[in-house]
Amino acid sequence: MALQKVFTPSYTQFLKNNIQVENYQKESFSYDASQTRSLSGVIHQEDLLQRLDPSASGDYTTAIAIYEAFEKISPVFAQQDDLWTYLAHVDLFEYVKERWEIPSEGTNEEKINHIEHHWFRDKFQFSRTTFAGFWWNVHLTISPELEDKYELTKYLFKNTEFRTSSFGELPLIRYEGSMKGILRFVRDNESIFSTGFNAKARYIRHLFNILGGYKNIASLPSEYFYSVLDKRKDTIKDIHDAKAVKAGASIYND
């Protein structure tokens, strides 16, 4: 069985610095095979592309497939670009083209920005990088102690804006404690989140941004995040729009 290939760091940077839109509109991406190396201990998954769902509603299925294919890599390696950029340009190029089709309209610069956003590291938040984001979304939510170890992962993927924007912009989701504590609260209070979901998610982000100003909450356990939200359950119920978000988060007693 062949080992998984990755790009060298220098070649990853070279590709990002030399984006030609037409190269991303072809059936396959032409690359320099001499600028790859084998990833020790990680077997190449021949059927991985077929296990991905390129529809917008298929992100959960895709994330699970990506994580299970590369479950053995370390979090340190998962923060690097070489594997994820290789997958986007070689093994899973067809998926990225279909899932995030390059717009036919717009300037060349806008198309390059689109390519940078989906084929390379997201310039604003690494966890939103196409395959890296999927891997981290699962890695930080997988819960072997639950009957369904992906139960919290499913809650994260229930709402795209929640995962990638309103909640996803919170740096704390890179930590297992905050991710699981917040998602457990959402899971246990589904009725509260049945309306005004995205506004409530933005409230949660704003609240922990405030608390993070004077607490090192990145190192706190999931129980802390759950309890903070549980104390504010009545406030969260009444959050339905942007105006209520900051007003609600500014009134707290921790």
N, C-alpha and C positions, 0 to 999 in steps of 0.2 A: 504494500500500500504506500502511495506517495505521501510525502509530508506537505502540509500547507505552505504555499509560497507567500512572501510579503515583499514589498518594495524596500529598497534601501532608503534611509532617511534623506540622503542627498537627492535621490531621484524623485521622491515624494515632493520635495520642495521645488525641484526643477519643473515638474508637471504643473504645479500650482502657479509658478511664475511665468509659464509659457502656454496658457490656455488658448487654444484655437477652437472656436465654436464648432466649425465643421467636423472636427475630429469626434465630437460628441453626438453628432447626428448620423453617424455611420452605424452599420449593424454590429460592429465590434470595434474596440479601441486598439489602435496600434501602439505598442509600447516596446521598450528595449528589455528583452528577457535577460540580458546580462546584468541588469540592475535589480535583480531579485535575489532572494536567499530563502532557504528552507527554514521553517519554524519548528524547532526541535520539540518532539513529543506531541505535535498536533497533526492529526491525519487530515488530509484533504477530503472533504465531503463531496463526492461526485454528484449527489442528487440534491445538493443544497438549494440550487436555483429553483427546482421543481417544488420545493417545500415552502417557498415564499409566496405570499399573496400580494400582488401589486395594487390591489384596490385600496381605496382610502379606509375602508372598514376592515382591511386585513392586517393592519399594523400589529395587532396583538399576536396573531399567528406567525407573522414574520419575526417578531421580536423573540418569541419562544424558540423558533428554529435557529436563529442566529446565536442565541445564548447556549443552546444545547450543543451546537456545532463547535463552539469555542469555550466551553465551560472550564476547560483546564488551564486557560491562560490566566496569568496573575493580574490583579487590579493595576499593578504598576505598568505592566505591558499594555493593558487595555486603555491606558491614558495616552499612549503613543499613537501616531497616525498611520504607521506603515502597513499594518494589516487591513485597517478599515479602508484606506485609500486603494490598496490592491484589490480588495473585494469589489469596490465600486467601479473600478476601471477594467477588471478582468473577469473574475468568476461570476459576479453578479451585475455586470454592466447592463444587461438586458432588463433586469428588474428596475434599476435606478432610472433608466430611460423611460420606462412605462409608468412608474410610480410618480416621478417628478419630471414629466415631459417638458422639454425646453420650449418656451413660448414661441410661436411663429411670429408674433408681433413684438415690437420693441427694438431698442437700439442694441448694437453689438455689446456695449458696456453692460446693459441690463441682462443680456444673456450670459455674459461672463460671470456676473454676480450670482445668477441663478446656478450656474455650474459650480462656482466656489462654495455655495451654500449646501449643495447636495452631494457633490463628489469629493469634497475635501472637508477639513475641520471647519465647523461653524465658527465664524469670526467673533461671535458674541458669546456663545456658550457651548463648550465642548460636548456636553451631554446631549445636545440637539444634533450633533453630527450624525448623519444617516445611520450607519451600522453601529457606531460606538454608542450612540444614544439608545438604540434598542438593547444592546448588551447591558449597559448600565441600568436601564429601566428595570430589567429582569433581575440583575445581580443584587440590586438594593431592595428588592421587594420579595424575592423568593423566601418562603417560610416553611422549611421542612417539618416544623412542629404542627402545622395545620393539615387537616385531612386532604385538602387540595393545596399543595405547596405554592401554586400560582394564584391563589385567591386574591391576595393584595395586588398582584400584577394586573389582574383583570380590572380591578377598580381604577388603577392608574390609567388604563387604556380605554375606559368607558367614554372619556371625553377628550378629544384631541386638543382643544384649547387649554384644558386643565393640565394636560401632560406637557405640552410644549410651550405654553405661554403664561397663563395666569399663575399656575403652580410651578411650571417648569423654569420660570425665570428666577426662582428662589434658589440661591446657591446651596442652601441647606439640603436640598434633595440629593446632593452628592454623598450624604451621610445616611447610613442605615437607620439610625435612631429616629431622625426627623422624618424620613420617608415613611417608615412603618408606623410611627405614632400618628401621623396625620392621616394616612390611609386607613388605619384601623378606626379612627374616629368617623371618617366618611362612611366606611362600611357599616358601622354600628348605628349610624344616624341617616339612613337612606331617605327617610321621609323629610328630613330637614333640607336635604339637597335636591329634592324633587323639583323645586322651583328656584330660579335665580342661581343656578349652579356656578356659573362663571364669576358672578359678582361675589359669591361666598368664597370661591377659591382665591380671588384677588384680596379679599379681606384677610384670609389666612396668611397670604404672602406679606401683606402690609403689617399685620400684627407681629409676625416673627422678625420682620425687618426692624421694628421698633424694639422688641425684646433683645435682639442681637446687638443693639447699640450699647448695652451695659452687661450682657451675659455672654459667656463663651458657650453658647448653646449647641455648637457643633459637636461637642463631646458628651452631651447629655443623652440619657437613654430614651427609648421610645415612650416610656410611661410619662415623662415630663411633657412631651408635646401633646400627648393625648389629654393629660389633665388640664393643661392650659386651655385647650379648646373646650373641654367638658365644662369648665367653669363659665365659659362664655356661650353656652349652648343657646340661651334665650336671645342673646345679641345676634348670633349667627342666623337664627330663625328669621329675624327681621331684616336681614341684608338681602336686598333685591336689585339694587342698582349701584352705579359708580359713586353717587353722592353719599350713600350710606356706608360705603366701604371705609373711607378715611375717618368719618365721624365715629363709626363703631370701634375701629382699631385704636383710636386716640384715647378712648376711655377704658382704662384697664387697671386692675390691681393684681399684681403678681405676688 
